[in-house]
Amino acid sequence: MVINTQKTPKSIVKICVIVIAILCTVFFVYRQVHFVKLSEVKQYVENNNQYLNSIAEQLLTEQEETVEIYYSKSSLPKSIDAHKMYFDLRVQEIFVKKNFYDDKDTVCILLKNKNGNYSCGIYYSPDDLLMEYGTPKEGTGDTYEYDGMQEGIRHRYRSEKICDNWYYYEDDTWN
């Protein structure tokens, strides 16, 4: 009895398609769980300061409402090229606040993260003010804890300066 050990062209194509599908799945899953570390965020902001300043200043200049939230790259004004930032930092959304009551203008860039109760990101402050739990605060960026027992939600907020006008923040929320 002779066994044909040669693969037919159809079976080779099927194997190639399966291998490509597996590689694409692995890459997609990896990108979903690869979140930017604090050290990487700081380094990125320092290395791309002019690029980020340009995006933030354009957003504030083009702002028509007092608050605008951009949930995706495609919802940004067409004149703003933020592709590199979205890819490098894993941006979830951008929150722009301008002339909102007595608050200072800010551009907050929320990053994707792996914990549903934890959020982190960077923000641009044209006045170079540290924001502590959403309000301007002079200081070193120590942790602020809010015990919102009436609402049933507690927060631990921390912010620190990266470089001129740019800050890192994190907010941990729990019941």
C-alpha positions in Angstrom: 0.0 0.0 0.0 1.4 3.4 -1.0 0.5 6.5 1.0 0.5 9.8 -0.9 2.6 12.1 1.1 2.3 15.1 -1.2 -0.1 17.8 -0.2 -2.5 19.1 -2.7 -2.5 22.8 -3.5 -5.9 23.1 -1.8 -4.7 21.7 1.5 -1.6 24.0 1.4 -3.9 27.0 0.9 -6.1 25.9 3.8 -3.1 25.5 6.1 -1.8 29.0 5.1 -5.2 30.6 5.7 -5.4 28.9 9.2 -1.9 30.0 10.1 -2.6 33.6 9.0 -5.9 33.6 10.9 -4.1 32.4 14.1 -1.3 35.0 13.7 -3.9 37.8 13.2 -5.9 36.7 16.3 -2.7 36.6 18.4 -1.8 40.1 17.3 -5.3 41.4 17.9 -5.5 39.9 21.4 -2.0 41.2 22.2 -2.9 44.7 21.2 -6.0 44.5 23.3 -4.1 43.6 26.4 -1.0 45.7 25.8 -1.6 48.9 27.8 0.9 51.7 28.0 2.9 51.8 31.2 3.4 55.0 33.2 7.1 55.1 32.3 6.2 54.7 28.6 3.6 57.5 28.9 6.0 59.9 30.5 8.7 59.1 27.9 6.2 59.5 25.1 5.0 62.9 26.3 8.6 64.2 26.7 9.7 62.9 23.3 6.5 64.1 21.5 5.9 67.3 23.3 5.5 69.6 20.3 3.2 67.1 18.5 1.0 66.8 21.6 1.0 70.6 22.3 -0.1 71.1 18.7 -3.0 68.7 19.0 -4.1 70.2 22.4 -3.9 73.8 21.2 -5.8 73.0 18.0 -8.5 71.3 20.0 -8.9 74.3 22.3 -8.8 76.7 19.4 -11.5 74.8 17.4 -13.7 74.2 20.5 -17.2 75.6 20.0 -18.9 74.1 23.1 -17.8 74.4 26.7 -17.2 70.7 26.9 -16.6 68.3 24.0 -15.9 64.6 24.2 -14.3 62.8 21.3 -15.0 59.1 21.6 -13.0 58.1 18.6 -10.2 59.3 16.3 -12.8 59.8 13.5 -14.9 62.2 15.6 -12.0 64.7 15.9 -12.0 67.7 13.7 -10.6 66.8 10.2 -7.7 69.3 10.6 -6.2 67.4 13.5 -3.9 64.5 12.7 -3.9 62.4 15.9 -3.3 59.0 14.3 0.2 58.6 15.8 -1.1 59.5 19.3 -4.0 57.1 19.1 -1.8 54.3 18.0 1.1 54.9 20.4 -0.9 55.7 23.5 -3.9 53.5 23.1 -6.3 56.5 23.5 -9.8 55.7 24.6 -11.3 59.2 24.4 -10.4 62.9 24.5 -12.2 65.3 26.8 -11.8 69.1 26.0 -13.0 71.7 28.5 -13.0 75.4 27.5 -14.6 78.3 29.3 -16.5 75.9 31.5 -17.7 77.9 34.6 -14.7 78.8 36.7 -12.7 75.8 35.6 -9.4 76.2 33.7 -9.2 75.0 30.1 -7.9 71.5 29.7 -7.5 68.7 27.2 -7.7 65.3 28.9 -6.6 62.2 27.1 -8.1 59.1 28.7 -6.0 55.9 28.0 -7.4 52.4 27.6 -6.7 50.4 30.7 -7.2 46.9 31.9 -9.1 47.5 35.1 -12.7 48.6 34.8 -12.6 50.7 38.0 -9.2 52.3 37.3 -8.6 55.1 34.7 -5.5 56.9 33.8 -4.3 59.4 31.2 -2.6 62.6 30.5 -3.9 66.2 30.3 -2.8 69.4 28.9 -3.1 72.5 31.0 -2.4 75.8 29.1 -2.0 77.5 32.4 0.4 74.7 33.6 -1.7 73.9 36.6 -1.8 70.6 38.4 -5.4 69.3 38.5 -6.3 67.4 41.6 -9.6 65.6 41.3 -10.7 67.8 38.5 -9.9 71.2 40.1 -6.7 73.3 39.8 -4.4 72.7 42.7 -0.8 73.9 43.4 1.3 71.1 44.8 3.3 68.0 44.1 0.7 65.6 42.9 0.1 63.8 46.2 -2.8 61.4 46.3 -6.3 62.8 47.0 -8.9 60.4 48.4 -12.6 61.2 48.2 -14.9 59.1 50.5 -18.2 59.4 48.7 -20.1 57.2 51.0 -23.4 59.0 50.4 -23.0 58.2 46.7 -21.6 54.8 47.5 -18.4 55.4 45.4 -15.0 56.2 46.7 -12.1 57.7 44.6 -8.3 57.8 44.9 -7.0 60.4 42.5 -3.3 61.1 41.8 -1.7 63.6 39.4 1.9 64.4 38.6 3.7 66.8 36.3 5.5 65.2 33.3 6.8 68.4 31.6 5.6 71.9 30.9 1.8 71.9 30.5 1.5 68.1 30.6 0.4 65.9 33.5 -0.3 62.3 34.2 -3.3 61.3 36.3 -4.9 58.1 37.6 -8.2 57.6 39.3 -9.2 54.5 41.1 -12.8 54.0 42.0 -14.4 51.5 44.3 -17.5 50.9 46.4 
